[in-house]
Amino acid sequence: MAKLFIKQAEQYAAARPSYPIKLFEFIASKTPCHDLAWDVGAGSGQASRSLAGIYKNVIATDTSSKQLEFAAKLPNVRYELTPPTISSSEIEQLVAPESSVDLVTVAQALHWFELTTFYSNVKHVLKKPNGVIAAWCYTNPEVNHSVDEVFRRFYEDKLGPYWDKARRLVEDGYSGIQFPFEKITDDESTESQSFPVRFVTEREMGVEEYLTYLRSSSAYQTAKEKGVELLTAEMEGEFAGSWKEDGKEKKGVRFPIYLLIGRVGDRV
């Protein structure tokens, strides 16, 4: 996974959406203590920055040193480069001791993980019984009918053959991912509960920023490594034409978010 994002790390840091404060407020409301959070697959630190405003200390780990280079340096965030596979003893050395973490977060990365090992490590470090794991993804951008129609064709016809099979888990809003924790819904006191819990984030973009976002995808990078340029001049022209139709240079680009969140409980 790290190799897919190394070459476009700067684009990823510049073009990817941030996450809404409501998401972090909801997650933080489920952890009794706000002492220590572990942000796994932190990348360039989009989630780590927000966690640092709520939790006393944040440990942000990633397997890509290039991604971590673009993460914001904050006094209460410690960045660690970790191997793709890590044992419980290594977790204690690099991250935190057993049963000492209030919250584990994974933003837009859980679909890349070997889940059996990862979940075992999560259960090892989380405080019992109320430690929380929160993992979320965002799905495809939504702009307006004209732009979205061009994107749909680009996504299906151009990007489609180059996506890793793990992308399907994102397309399904993480509904197909195994999650062996005590699930927390959006409103635990009513019958109108939904899981995964849904949020939305929005970023203002011009057409060049939007195209940079498209270039930051792993499928685009995979195609480029094979000598295929997916965003040809013709394709860029289609996006530019659809972008101009409403006369607005800047547009709000919406990204639906799907959150898996649960408590570790007593049984591990």
Beta strands, then each sheet from edge to edge (+ up, - down):
strand 1: 36-40
strand 2: 57-62
strand 3: 77-81
strand 4: 103-107
strand 5: 132-138
strand 6: 182-183
strand 7: 197-205
strand 8: 251-263
sheet 1: 3+ 2+ 1+ 4+ 5+ 8- 6+
sheet 2: 3+ 2+ 1+ 4+ 5+ 8- 7+
end
